[in-house]
Amino acid sequence: MVKSFGSVFDCLVVGAGIAGLAASRRLVDAGLSVLVCEKSRGVGGRVASRRIEGAPFDHGAQFVTNRGAEFSKIVENLLIAKVVFPWFGEAGKERYVGLPSMNQIAKILAEGLDVKQGMRIESVRFCSDYWEVSSEAELIRSRSLLMTCPAPQALDLLKCEANENSSYILNTLSKIKYDKCVALMALLEEPFPVSDSGFLQYDYPEPIATVADTLKKRGPESPGIIIQSGPEFAERHFDSDPVKISEGLLNAYPRSKELRIVSTSLQKWRFAKRREHCISDSYISDPSAMLWHAGDGYMTPKIEGAYLSGLRAAESVAAELEFKLR
Ligand SMILES: Cc1cc2nc3c(=O)[nH]c(=O)nc-3n(C[C@H](O)[C@H](O)[C@H](O)COP(=O)(O)OP(=O)(O)OC[C@H]3O[C@@H](n4cnc5c(N)ncnc54)[C@H](O)[C@@H]3O)c2cc1C
């Protein structure tokens, strides 16, 4: 396919996960032209949901928490708009769940944004005044580049662009590591309460880290259970046959004999949960190259951290663009 240049955007955002969407909203609110490129067919990244025989299942993040004042305001607005509702947790430590599924949070954030779905960025090149960003079919120019894909994926794209200015970015990206996770979703004949709250977190997360039932999340119409593995299990079995992985997780759940399973679905996450590190930045950037990276690699490795990292990076991009245009 012939590649062509379209218009030059103020900012091209790689990834329509929570960080990319939060950042893009802030940039658009600042009056900038923004294109979001997302390799998947939907928005949300790891805030992901799918339907099994019509029943909604969250196969990434199970809930959203708000530990700081700034993100609490966002969650409050989502509550008012009936996009989330409280699931469980004592005061100050509530967990909220998306309605009808977690992915709705991302869909609301994406409203009105220019998101190109199914567009995997394959290469990026800085040409002194702008970035040239390529997918299989298109070549796009942008004055700035904000990457929000997990750090290892950003590193892969940026390695070829390395110069002495970008060594700080490349070094930082290489310190951000992720654990894998596999999640088994099972649609059941009838509701199956896993605990009073509907959620179980194991102290030693191997082979199972968490179990959630959809009864407490969504009501009795879509009975189901979601079992998420710990990192060691996922690392060991990531490339195994999905049927074997599902069996391994079910066998490890002490109450699996009580489950009356209708059908199952498996999700593998290569970059699931960010490991602890000692990076204190909210994002990283090289303003001389108009390059930023944000996401849950910084701040807290959760939806809240991803959102706030995206916002902080967007504010920096907007300030830098304004400075350049002055
Ligand atoms: C199984 C699991 C359970 C979790 N549970 C919770 C929880 O209960 N509560 C909580 O707060 N957090 C939870 N998390 C963590 C939370 O989901 C993440 O911290 C957050 O969603 C990260 O958002 P992000 O925007 O930084 O990254 P992502 O969501 O990973 O978004 C990055 C996006 O970039 C896209 N992308 C990557 N490469 C390219 C490319 N080359 N071109 C175009 N697009 C590209 C990806 O497709 C993706 O959509 C969980 C995560 C997992 C995997």
The ligand as a MOL file (V3000), in Angstrom:
LIG
                    3D

  0  0  0     0  0            999 V3000
M  V30 BEGIN CTAB
M  V30 COUNTS 53 58 0 0 0
M  V30 BEGIN ATOM
M  V30 1 C -4.8900 -8.7330 34.5560 0
M  V30 2 C -4.7590 -7.3170 35.0530 0
M  V30 3 C -5.4560 -6.9330 36.1770 0
M  V30 4 C -5.3620 -5.5980 36.6380 0
M  V30 5 N -6.1070 -5.2020 37.7090 0
M  V30 6 C -6.1780 -3.8970 38.0390 0
M  V30 7 C -7.1270 -3.4160 38.9730 0
M  V30 8 O -7.9580 -4.1850 39.4850 0
M  V30 9 N -7.1330 -2.0650 39.2640 0
M  V30 10 C -6.2610 -1.1940 38.6620 0
M  V30 11 O -6.3180 0.0030 38.9560 0
M  V30 12 N -5.3520 -1.6370 37.7490 0
M  V30 13 C -5.3020 -2.9400 37.4180 0
M  V30 14 N -4.4400 -3.3750 36.4420 0
M  V30 15 C -3.4680 -2.4230 35.8880 0
M  V30 16 C -4.1510 -1.4260 34.9130 0
M  V30 17 O -4.9750 -2.1090 34.0230 0
M  V30 18 C -3.0480 -0.6790 34.1890 0
M  V30 19 O -2.1580 -0.1000 35.1200 0
M  V30 20 C -3.5600 0.4600 33.2760 0
M  V30 21 O -4.7240 0.0800 32.6050 0
M  V30 22 C -2.4310 0.8340 32.3190 0
M  V30 23 O -2.8720 1.8280 31.4070 0
M  V30 24 P -1.8440 2.4130 30.3190 0
M  V30 25 O -2.6090 3.3700 29.5040 0
M  V30 26 O -0.6120 2.8760 31.0090 0
M  V30 27 O -1.3830 1.1460 29.4430 0
M  V30 28 P -2.2180 0.1490 28.5060 0
M  V30 29 O -3.5830 -0.0700 29.0620 0
M  V30 30 O -1.3490 -1.0470 28.3060 0
M  V30 31 O -2.3800 0.9630 27.1460 0
M  V30 32 C -1.3630 0.9950 26.1740 0
M  V30 33 C -2.0200 0.8690 24.8060 0
M  V30 34 O -0.9990 0.9890 23.8030 0
M  V30 35 C -1.3730 0.1330 22.7350 0
M  V30 36 N -0.1750 -0.1240 21.9320 0
M  V30 37 C 0.9340 -0.8040 22.2830 0
M  V30 38 N 1.8300 -0.7990 21.2840 0
M  V30 39 C 1.2770 -0.1030 20.2670 0
M  V30 40 C 1.7100 0.2470 18.9520 0
M  V30 41 N 2.9050 -0.1310 18.4590 0
M  V30 42 N 0.8760 0.9710 18.1590 0
M  V30 43 C -0.3480 1.3760 18.6040 0
M  V30 44 N -0.8130 1.0580 19.8630 0
M  V30 45 C -0.0080 0.3340 20.6670 0
M  V30 46 C -1.9360 -1.0920 23.4190 0
M  V30 47 O -2.7480 -1.8760 22.5520 0
M  V30 48 C -2.7180 -0.4610 24.5690 0
M  V30 49 O -4.0750 -0.2370 24.2230 0
M  V30 50 C -4.5230 -4.6810 35.9650 0
M  V30 51 C -3.8150 -5.0910 34.8170 0
M  V30 52 C -3.9520 -6.3900 34.3530 0
M  V30 53 C -3.2530 -6.8060 33.0940 0
M  V30 END ATOM
M  V30 BEGIN BOND
M  V30 1 1 1 2
M  V30 2 1 2 3
M  V30 3 2 2 52
M  V30 4 2 3 4
M  V30 5 1 4 5
M  V30 6 1 4 50
M  V30 7 2 5 6
M  V30 8 1 6 7
M  V30 9 1 6 13
M  V30 10 2 7 8
M  V30 11 1 7 9
M  V30 12 1 9 10
M  V30 13 2 10 11
M  V30 14 1 10 12
M  V30 15 2 12 13
M  V30 16 1 13 14
M  V30 17 1 14 15
M  V30 18 1 14 50
M  V30 19 1 15 16
M  V30 20 1 16 17
M  V30 21 1 16 18
M  V30 22 1 18 19
M  V30 23 1 18 20
M  V30 24 1 20 21
M  V30 25 1 20 22
M  V30 26 1 22 23
M  V30 27 1 23 24
M  V30 28 2 24 25
M  V30 29 1 24 26
M  V30 30 1 24 27
M  V30 31 1 27 28
M  V30 32 2 28 29
M  V30 33 1 28 30
M  V30 34 1 28 31
M  V30 35 1 31 32
M  V30 36 1 32 33
M  V30 37 1 33 34
M  V30 38 1 33 48
M  V30 39 1 34 35
M  V30 40 1 35 36
M  V30 41 1 35 46
M  V30 42 1 36 37
M  V30 43 1 36 45
M  V30 44 2 37 38
M  V30 45 1 38 39
M  V30 46 1 39 40
M  V30 47 2 39 45
M  V30 48 1 40 41
M  V30 49 2 40 42
M  V30 50 1 42 43
M  V30 51 2 43 44
M  V30 52 1 44 45
M  V30 53 1 46 47
M  V30 54 1 46 48
M  V30 55 1 48 49
M  V30 56 2 50 51
M  V30 57 1 51 52
M  V30 58 1 52 53
M  V30 END BOND
M  V30 END CTAB
M  END
